[in-house]
């Protein structure tokens, strides 16, 4: 049996027992779930793979075997027979499998850094099949409580976005042909920046929103070697890296070539970090304000190379890794769009972007120099993000005289994409 920290028997010590009917019906659920079947529908699974889910200290695990030929078998037993095991404390699983999970218990990726949680067994095989574990955990929760209520998603039947190419020559990356999109006829110009390893399709719903089109002229572009933009002349396949000089320089060159007049610069994740750099260097860049989404003055996290490995499918691992950073209430179609965008990038692009996001950007001794009279800055951070948390963004905002901060309820790491109507309606 497993004991919680106060030495009382915990109801979630045995996961098969705690999950009840959800565990009993799991075998049938997996064998009829279209997403699960799509993931295992490949002749490349030559040998069975066994994954386990277990509470710390228990000898009872949920075992899921994927066999060649689209067959899945669920049982309970010792985790010793599993290739790898998702292990967490009983209290972690209780929070994770609640009807309304709260950050950081929306993703096992975050639970890995909690005390008493982690991946035991073959870590490489876990990385190769992590996408299956994410879907498995989703279906178990759904079996317990039903689907999580999602935000309303408005159907769009007419697109107002125009795409074009321009040539720029940013530092580091060199001359390249960059794809950008624009929409809106309002007086306020705003430049949207996409997240690491993705592209500007993240902003399509915002750029088609009638209220935004009336208030703003919106521009979004794909960084060199991302999405629909061409690699720079200095690009070597598999060797992409991102730096403040390259990133800020690229934004500066886009503002210049498009002849924008002190636009607001807004972006999330690594783009949230660069919004801070743009505010520091506002006169050089030509920016009139910034809105960092999920931004802070410094972020460090232990790097791993599963997102740039010849042994792991990047188009499966990368989107799965970021999937749990979204709000549970985000409409499924938007989650699937983000998954698709992260699955579509070239080898090493995501990993190279994280060179900037995880420690490459450090403004701890510079943020106080931001002059909000020349370049106002407004931090917005989604409550479900476990990489840059609202607390981290607020701490940075407090270092800047006159900066603003707001935590975004019901949004995560990709606020403009997860729930565009919620994002646009922010005060």
TORKOL-191573 format. One line per field, with one value per residue (C-alpha): residue number from 1; residue in one letter; x, y, z. Coordinates in steps of 0.02 Angstrom, whole numbers, plus 50000, padded with zeros to 5 digits. Example, Ala and Ser with C-alpha at 12.3 -4.5 7.8 and 13.67 -1.06 7.14 Angstrom:
# residues 2
i: 1;2
aa: a;s
X: 50615;50684
Y: 49775;49947
Z: 50390;50357
END
This chain:
# residues 427
i: 1;2;3;4;5;6;7;8;9;10;11;12;13;14;15;16;17;18;19;20;21;22;23;24;25;26;27;28;29;30;31;32;33;34;35;36;37;38;39;40;41;42;43;44;45;46;47;48;49;50;51;52;53;54;55;56;57;58;59;60;61;62;63;64;65;66;67;68;69;70;71;72;73;74;75;76;77;78;79;80;81;82;83;84;85;86;87;88;89;90;91;92;93;94;95;96;97;98;99;100;101;102;103;104;105;106;107;108;109;110;111;112;113;114;115;116;117;118;119;120;121;122;123;124;125;126;127;128;129;130;131;132;133;134;135;136;137;138;139;140;141;142;143;144;145;146;147;148;149;150;151;152;153;154;155;156;157;158;159;160;161;162;163;164;165;166;167;168;169;170;171;172;173;174;175;176;177;178;179;180;181;182;183;184;185;186;187;188;189;190;191;192;193;194;195;196;197;198;199;200;201;202;203;204;205;206;207;208;209;210;211;212;213;214;215;216;217;218;219;220;221;222;223;224;225;226;227;228;229;230;231;232;233;234;235;236;237;238;239;240;241;242;243;244;245;246;247;248;249;250;251;252;253;254;255;256;257;258;259;260;261;262;263;264;265;266;267;268;269;270;271;272;273;274;275;276;277;278;279;280;281;282;283;284;285;286;287;288;289;290;291;292;293;294;295;296;297;298;299;300;301;302;303;304;305;306;307;308;309;310;311;312;313;314;315;316;317;318;319;320;321;322;323;324;325;326;327;328;329;330;331;332;333;334;335;336;337;338;339;340;341;342;343;344;345;346;347;348;349;350;351;352;353;354;355;356;357;358;359;360;361;362;363;364;365;366;367;368;369;370;371;372;373;374;375;376;377;378;379;380;381;382;383;384;385;386;387;388;389;390;391;392;393;394;395;396;397;398;399;400;401;402;403;404;405;406;407;408;409;410;411;412;413;414;415;416;417;418;419;420;421;422;423;424;425;426;427
aa: x;x;x;x;x;x;x;x;x;x;x;x;x;x;x;x;x;x;x;x;x;x;x;x;x;x;x;x;x;x;x;x;x;x;x;x;x;x;x;x;x;x;x;x;x;x;x;x;x;x;x;x;x;x;x;x;x;x;x;x;x;x;x;x;x;x;x;x;x;x;x;x;x;x;x;x;x;x;x;x;x;x;x;x;x;x;x;x;x;x;x;x;x;x;x;x;x;x;x;x;x;x;x;x;x;x;x;x;x;x;x;x;x;x;x;x;x;x;x;x;x;x;x;x;x;x;x;x;x;x;x;x;x;x;x;x;x;x;x;x;x;x;x;x;x;x;x;x;x;x;x;x;x;x;x;x;x;x;x;x;x;x;x;x;x;x;x;x;x;x;x;x;x;x;x;x;x;x;x;x;x;x;x;x;x;x;x;x;x;x;x;x;x;x;x;x;x;x;x;x;x;x;x;x;x;x;x;x;x;x;x;x;x;x;x;x;x;x;x;x;x;x;x;x;x;x;x;x;x;x;x;x;x;x;x;x;x;x;x;x;x;x;x;x;x;x;x;x;x;x;x;x;x;x;x;x;x;x;x;x;x;x;x;x;x;x;x;x;x;x;x;x;x;x;x;x;x;x;x;x;x;x;x;x;x;x;x;x;x;x;x;x;x;x;x;x;x;x;x;x;x;x;x;x;x;x;x;x;x;x;x;x;x;x;x;x;x;x;x;x;x;x;x;x;x;x;x;x;x;x;x;x;x;x;x;x;x;x;x;x;x;x;x;x;x;x;x;x;x;x;x;x;x;x;x;x;x;x;x;x;x;x;x;x;x;x;x;x;x;x;x;x;x;x;x;x;x;x;x;x;x;x;x;x;x;x;x;x;x;x;x;x;x;x;x;x;x;x;x;x;x;x;x;x;x;x;x;x;x;x;x;x;x;x;x;x;x;x;x;x;x;x;x;x;x;x;x
X: 50000;50052;50050;50033;50148;50042;50054;49870;49811;49776;49627;49735;49871;49806;49763;49663;49550;49539;49487;49345;49236;49357;49488;49362;49309;49481;49523;49365;49390;49565;49518;49378;49460;49498;49648;49727;49699;49775;49931;49957;49910;50086;50184;50335;50277;50366;50367;50242;50270;50206;50175;50126;50042;50074;50065;50226;50246;50110;50133;49975;49996;49888;49974;49937;50013;50014;50041;50076;49915;49815;49783;49787;49774;49741;49773;49828;49983;50165;50254;50406;50338;50322;50449;50421;50309;50230;50254;50181;50122;49940;49898;49969;49857;49707;49734;49775;49619;49501;49350;49426;49616;49717;49894;50017;49915;49852;50006;50112;50257;50249;50218;50387;50470;50361;50434;50407;50358;50447;50475;50547;50616;50667;50669;50703;50553;50447;50502;50456;50282;50248;50106;50016;50032;49956;49805;49793;49783;49655;49542;49556;49501;49360;49305;49294;49205;49156;49225;49288;49174;49258;49245;49130;49215;49142;49139;49225;49159;49254;49440;49508;49694;49813;49982;50140;50329;50466;50655;50749;50928;50926;51084;51146;51020;51063;50959;50796;50622;50495;50310;50192;50004;49898;49718;49616;49597;49603;49721;49826;49962;50006;50136;50101;50247;50227;50293;50450;50447;50284;50217;50094;49942;49921;49841;49716;49561;49617;49659;49486;49394;49280;49317;49504;49496;49401;49524;49689;49797;49872;50031;50099;50253;50344;50523;50656;50657;50487;50319;50309;50465;50626;50786;50915;51072;51172;51055;51126;50991;50984;51090;50960;50982;50894;50975;50917;51020;50944;50767;50761;50851;50721;50578;50668;50692;50509;50448;50565;50524;50336;50351;50255;50234;50280;50173;50131;50230;50142;50193;50191;50322;50492;50400;50344;50525;50576;50436;50534;50693;50597;50537;50716;50773;50615;50697;50812;50668;50539;50410;50274;50227;50237;50121;50222;50113;50194;50348;50476;50650;50738;50688;50796;50746;50846;50868;50841;50870;50715;50656;50812;50853;50877;50798;50636;50504;50507;50337;50260;50366;50371;50183;50151;50275;50186;50008;49988;50031;49859;49703;49591;49441;49517;49412;49481;49496;49617;49719;49732;49789;49931;49975;49979;50088;50215;50215;50251;50418;50587;50714;50796;50694;50600;50757;50854;50718;50728;50910;50836;50688;50780;50920;50974;50874;50922;50857;50864;50984;50900;50711;50713;50776;50614;50533;50346;50314;50404;50357;50214;50224;50079;50112;49973;50002;49886;49852;49882;50058;50188;50343;50318;50192;50087;50195;50352;50277;50210;50380;50458;50322;50355;50535;50473;50406;50233;50218;50052;50015;49861;49838;49725;49594;49552;49704;49873;50036;49954;49816;49778;49758;49681;49526;49530;49362;49419;49584;49508;49381;49516;49495
Y: 50000;50181;50315;50503;50627;50626;50436;50410;50284;50379;50335;50354;50234;50101;50184;50039;50044;50234;50249;50124;50115;50220;50083;49944;50016;50080;49933;49958;50148;50137;50011;50125;50296;50371;50471;50323;50214;50346;50351;50163;50135;50105;49952;50031;49960;49794;49737;49762;49913;49913;50075;50087;50216;50199;50288;50305;50162;50052;49882;49903;49986;50011;49921;49962;49854;49911;49765;49764;49759;49897;49795;49870;49769;49847;49757;49785;49715;49746;49885;49772;49711;49887;49965;50131;50194;50363;50377;50510;50527;50479;50661;50712;50587;50644;50823;50772;50667;50793;50856;51031;51011;51164;51211;51129;50968;50979;50896;50751;50843;50965;50832;50758;50900;50874;50780;50593;50600;50550;50423;50257;50130;50155;50345;50335;50224;50344;50487;50384;50349;50502;50554;50392;50424;50598;50528;50386;50506;50613;50465;50406;50577;50582;50411;50478;50644;50657;50791;50953;51098;51198;51383;51429;51431;51545;51478;51587;51582;51726;51758;51935;51895;51940;51856;51918;51897;52025;52012;52062;52038;52011;51983;51804;51722;51824;51877;51783;51790;51810;51774;51894;51917;52070;52114;52258;52442;52519;52657;52553;52448;52287;52155;51978;51859;51670;51551;51442;51312;51372;51504;51649;51543;51548;51720;51687;51693;51853;51932;51887;51954;52099;52207;52185;52224;52384;52442;52383;52349;52181;52103;51930;51852;51687;51697;51641;51451;51440;51401;51476;51585;51533;51492;51631;51620;51571;51428;51252;51115;51054;51196;51333;51441;51597;51744;51915;51999;51892;51902;52088;52124;52026;52123;52287;52245;52193;52356;52451;52361;52370;52555;52534;52682;52635;52477;52378;52215;52066;51884;51732;51617;51658;51799;51861;51868;51962;52088;52136;52152;52260;52374;52394;52433;52524;52670;52555;52440;52576;52502;52605;52478;52292;52160;52011;51856;51728;51839;51866;51937;51768;51587;51435;51253;51095;51059;50890;50834;50729;50878;50861;50677;50554;50422;50516;50573;50762;50782;50677;50725;50914;50946;50823;50912;51079;51007;51009;51194;51239;51274;51120;51224;51272;51210;51047;51118;51251;51125;51020;51172;51204;51019;51026;51182;51106;50946;51038;51125;51076;50975;51070;51230;51210;51160;51306;51429;51364;51419;51593;51550;51442;51553;51636;51791;51877;52052;52047;52193;52289;52288;52434;52542;52524;52695;52664;52842;52799;52614;52558;52375;52265;52088;51959;51781;51631;51541;51367;51398;51299;51368;51555;51570;51723;51745;51756;51885;51989;51988;52058;52190;52252;52293;52415;52583;52602;52427;52335;52151;52042;51855;51780;51662;51510;51529;51445;51460;51502;51623;51698;51526;51424;51532;51684;51753;51749;51830;51969;52012;52045;52221
Z: 50000;49976;50109;50085;50171;50328;50338;50306;50177;50017;49907;49751;49809;49688;49524;49452;49606;49614;49431;49447;49292;49190;49211;49182;49013;48962;48849;48747;48747;48674;48541;48480;48500;48329;48391;48480;48328;48213;48321;48324;48141;48079;48027;48112;48279;48257;48439;48581;48692;48871;48965;49147;49259;49444;49612;49710;49834;49759;49679;49575;49405;49252;49109;48928;48792;48611;48494;48307;48210;48298;48455;48631;48792;48963;49127;49305;49386;49428;49336;49321;49154;49081;48963;49053;49193;49228;49415;49531;49709;49744;49781;49611;49520;49621;49563;49385;49365;49445;49348;49335;49341;49391;49338;49347;49356;49177;49104;49159;49079;49224;49354;49309;49404;49558;49706;49689;49505;49346;49209;49265;49144;48963;48942;48755;48726;48829;48716;48563;48632;48741;48625;48670;48856;48835;48745;48871;49017;48926;48897;49078;49141;49013;49074;49251;49220;49038;48921;48997;48950;48811;48769;48627;48457;48324;48147;48017;47839;47762;47776;47774;47783;47640;47626;47539;47539;47570;47574;47731;47793;47982;48085;48109;47991;47836;47687;47669;47596;47736;47728;47814;47827;47861;47897;47967;47926;48100;48153;48274;48196;48288;48245;48307;48337;48342;48473;48463;48326;48250;48131;48119;48078;48266;48246;48107;48216;48300;48132;48066;48218;48164;48316;48295;48109;48146;48279;48208;48059;48104;48036;48075;47998;48001;48062;47936;47916;48003;47925;47752;47762;47677;47772;47781;47675;47830;47875;47892;47907;48086;48154;48185;48338;48399;48487;48544;48408;48270;48336;48375;48213;48115;48196;48164;47980;47958;48036;47921;47758;47791;47836;47999;48116;48294;48300;48456;48458;48536;48553;48666;48741;48664;48573;48744;48796;48640;48671;48827;48724;48598;48739;48800;48623;48567;48479;48380;48330;48299;48418;48501;48635;48677;48746;48810;48823;48938;48956;49094;49108;49125;49112;49133;49119;49102;48917;48838;48659;48626;48522;48414;48407;48264;48378;48416;48291;48311;48229;48368;48518;48497;48484;48625;48740;48725;48720;48909;48919;48850;48950;48972;48918;48748;48601;48531;48355;48419;48518;48362;48261;48384;48378;48189;48182;48300;48200;48037;48069;48000;48098;48241;48224;48389;48483;48413;48462;48639;48641;48660;48773;48901;48964;48803;48845;49006;49043;49233;49240;49096;49120;49240;49097;48998;48974;48970;48911;48749;48743;48857;48908;48965;49025;48996;49056;49049;49212;49139;49077;49175;49088;49113;49254;49298;49453;49347;49229;49373;49459;49299;49279;49455;49406;49272;49329;49250;49177;49184;49217;49207;49230;49097;49166;49062;48949;48939;48843;48675;48725;48554;48477;48617;48640;48524;48581;48763;48716;48610;48746;48877;48951
END
